[in-house]
Amino acid sequence: MDAIRVVDIVDEAAFGLVPPCADPSFDHRSCDYWEDADRGSRAARPGWLEPSRQGDGSTSPKPRAANPFLADLEAKASAAPNPFAQPRTGNPFLTPGDDDDGGLAGNPFARAPAARPAIPTEAPRKLQLLGRGLGVAGSYAKVLLSGSTPAVYAQFGPLTAYPRAQRTRDLYPALPESPLPAVITCIATTAEARHQGLARTMVEAVCDDLASRGFAAVETYPETGAPVDATSAATPEFWESAGFIRAIDDARFPVMRRELG
């Protein structure tokens, strides 16, 4: 049996492991369905896999002012110094020779803060979305490898990271508001890796991770009756097999919930 390994998507190397969707018209690597409640889509968008042009050093030209007299005023303002501007005064509490341009001096007795991980601004857009919480909450996605082959993809995180999940939750006032749950928005197995229990293994890894981050519960929002290859959140029956209950037993959009201990 191939060894199982779960990898957090925290950089471009891990992002490159994301397996293709079973239905080629969708793409995990360009899906923003859950992140954008109004215009989000699961559709395959190859352009999203290209490096972003953000942060490449280029700047957009300044828009031309609609009022030609305003443009003249702006030009004059930038050329002439402000006679009423006051020079910045030095900090009287600094030791002579010190400079306060860098902010408050660090506490010599405190450990220097660790640098927080971050996704480069030129990374693909989906990777930037997945990396929004790296410095605070941790990763928002994982890939399960069977041997060296990517077999399962899962996306998850705090409810605040997924406006569409929050909108779904708002439909059901009976759901508990405190503490707010984490959510699993996507769980998908490649066609070749199905019926091996790998998706449930991934769910356990995600739930253990979320519990270690302090979440007390996790929810997911499947769509009843959707084709297996077209739904991002599996089926209610799958979630029941993974220890979830139907917190809301809606005919089409049930809410599946599991308490984390």
Secondary structure, 3 states (H helix, E strand, C coil): CCCEEEEECCCHHHHCCCCCCCCCCECHHHCCCCCCCCCCCCECCHHHHCCCCCCCCCCCCCCCCCCHHHHHHHHHHHHCCCCCCCCCCCCCCCCCCCCCCCCCCCCCCCCCCCCCCCCCCCCCHHHHHHCCCCCCCCCCEEEEEECCEEEEEEEEEEHHHCHHHHHHHHCCCCCCCCCCCEEEEEEEECHHHCCCCHHHHHHHHHHHHHHHCCCCEEEECCCCCCCHHHCCCCCHHHHHHCCCEEEECCCCCCEEEEECC
